[in-house]
Amino acid sequence: MSSVRGAAGRYLVRFDRFDRFLHVLMMVAFLGLAFTGIPLLFAEYPWASRLAHAIGGFRAAAVLHRISAAAMLLCFALHLGRVARRLLRRDWGVLWGPHSMVPRPKDFFDFFGHVRWFFGRGPRPSFDRFTYWEKFDYWAVFWGMTIIGGSGLVLWFPKLFARVLPGWLFNVALLVHGEEALLAVGFIFTIHFFNGHLRPEKFPMDTVIFTGVLPEEEVRIERPAEYERLVATGQLEPLSAPPPTLRQRRWSFAVGTIAVLLGLILVGFTIYAALT
């Protein structure tokens, strides 16, 4: 049962306010980067010119692209700051264990077990708090921030980096920035959207990242390893929360639907440019 359907039964907190704020900030920043970056990358195409003029022209697109980049860097810095704060408190769970995004041997066994389950060759793996595909999504963002963000900063402040970098690296940065950005757009708006929203058990929308809560029964069925651990350690009750209000559900569904549709439109533009 998806967090969109039904409010019966107890709900559990999965994401706190800071998590949800960072996700909204990253979502808005990424959409801004994609909608301003793609027209700049494909500026010679008529559709890219029309898209750029719809947001004020290529100069406005460049300015909005930098504003979105600053928002994305802020999101990344806030997340790293939270991780650093946990480490300073000696909360080593951020580096290893069920609450960590660091891949464990269990994730590899879960992957192969999941493939076997797809083909009816074995039981469904007992997933924990974070699944292997969620960790893959997470580290894909880190890879993107390193490659796209790093090359973007070189292009944004060329005079500063020209003091320490050879000239040919600027051409490499321009190429890498554009190609990796296209890869990120394709990944986020297809693989990530499918994993987060379009899977059969989540379709048409999983709103937990917006509401922060999901039904206890959903945790028990989809993440039995986490559920059993929460019950065994007595942590289930402290995570109890009221179900999301009707207003929260409608807002979450509207925002998620708009993001999915805008992402699919951008993927369509990208495929069209590649084919033509």
JOTADA-V47147 format. One record per pair of residues at least 6 apart in sequence whose C-alpha atoms are under 7 Angstrom apart, sorted by sequence separation. I is the first residue (numbers start at 1). J is the second residue. D is the distance in Angstrom with one decimal. If there is no record, write none. Layout:
i & j & d
I & J & D
I & J & D
//
This chain:
i & j & d
42 & 48 & 6.0
43 & 49 & 6.0
52 & 58 & 5.5
55 & 61 & 6.6
93 & 99 & 6.1
94 & 100 & 4.6
96 & 102 & 6.2
116 & 122 & 5.5
117 & 123 & 5.6
197 & 203 & 5.6
198 & 204 & 5.9
208 & 214 & 6.0
230 & 236 & 5.0
93 & 100 & 6.0
95 & 102 & 6.2
117 & 124 & 5.4
154 & 161 & 6.1
197 & 204 & 6.1
198 & 205 & 6.8
220 & 227 & 5.4
197 & 205 & 4.7
219 & 227 & 6.2
39 & 48 & 4.5
52 & 61 & 6.3
197 & 206 & 5.2
39 & 49 & 6.5
114 & 124 & 6.1
196 & 206 & 6.5
113 & 124 & 6.9
114 & 125 & 6.1
39 & 51 & 6.5
113 & 125 & 5.9
39 & 52 & 5.7
110 & 125 & 5.6
40 & 58 & 6.9
111 & 132 & 6.7
151 & 173 & 4.9
36 & 61 & 5.0
107 & 132 & 5.1
152 & 177 & 6.3
36 & 62 & 6.8
151 & 177 & 5.6
36 & 64 & 6.7
37 & 65 & 6.4
36 & 65 & 5.4
148 & 177 & 5.1
98 & 128 & 6.5
99 & 129 & 6.6
98 & 129 & 6.1
33 & 65 & 5.3
103 & 135 & 6.9
148 & 180 & 6.3
32 & 65 & 6.6
148 & 181 & 6.5
211 & 244 & 6.4
101 & 135 & 5.6
33 & 68 & 5.6
32 & 68 & 5.5
33 & 69 & 6.6
211 & 248 & 6.7
29 & 68 & 4.8
29 & 69 & 6.8
144 & 184 & 6.9
29 & 71 & 5.8
210 & 252 & 5.7
29 & 72 & 5.5
207 & 252 & 5.8
26 & 72 & 5.8
207 & 253 & 6.5
205 & 253 & 6.7
26 & 75 & 6.2
25 & 75 & 6.6
22 & 75 & 6.0
137 & 192 & 6.7
189 & 263 & 5.1
189 & 264 & 6.2
189 & 267 & 6.9
186 & 267 & 6.1
129 & 223 & 6.5
127 & 222 & 6.9
128 & 223 & 5.2
127 & 223 & 4.7
128 & 224 & 6.8
126 & 223 & 6.3
127 & 224 & 6.2
128 & 225 & 4.8
129 & 226 & 5.4
126 & 224 & 5.6
127 & 225 & 5.6
128 & 226 & 4.5
126 & 225 & 5.5
41 & 178 & 6.7
34 & 185 & 6.9
20 & 209 & 5.9
20 & 210 & 5.9
20 & 212 & 6.9
15 & 209 & 6.7
16 & 212 & 6.1
15 & 212 & 4.6
14 & 212 & 5.6
15 & 213 & 6.9
2 & 201 & 6.5
13 & 212 & 5.9
14 & 213 & 5.4
1 & 201 & 6.7
2 & 202 & 5.2
13 & 213 & 4.5
4 & 205 & 6.8
12 & 213 & 5.4
13 & 214 & 6.8
4 & 206 & 6.2
11 & 213 & 6.1
12 & 214 & 5.6
3 & 206 & 6.0
4 & 207 & 6.3
11 & 214 & 5.3
12 & 215 & 6.2
2 & 206 & 6.4
3 & 207 & 6.3
11 & 215 & 4.2
12 & 216 & 5.7
3 & 208 & 6.3
10 & 215 & 6.0
11 & 216 & 5.1
9 & 215 & 6.9
10 & 216 & 5.6
3 & 214 & 5.1
3 & 215 & 6.3
1 & 218 & 6.0
13 & 239 & 5.3
12 & 239 & 5.2
13 & 240 & 6.5
12 & 240 & 4.7
13 & 241 & 6.2
11 & 240 & 5.8
12 & 241 & 5.4
10 & 240 & 6.8
11 & 241 & 5.3
11 & 242 & 6.0
11 & 243 & 5.7
7 & 243 & 5.9
4 & 249 & 7.0
//
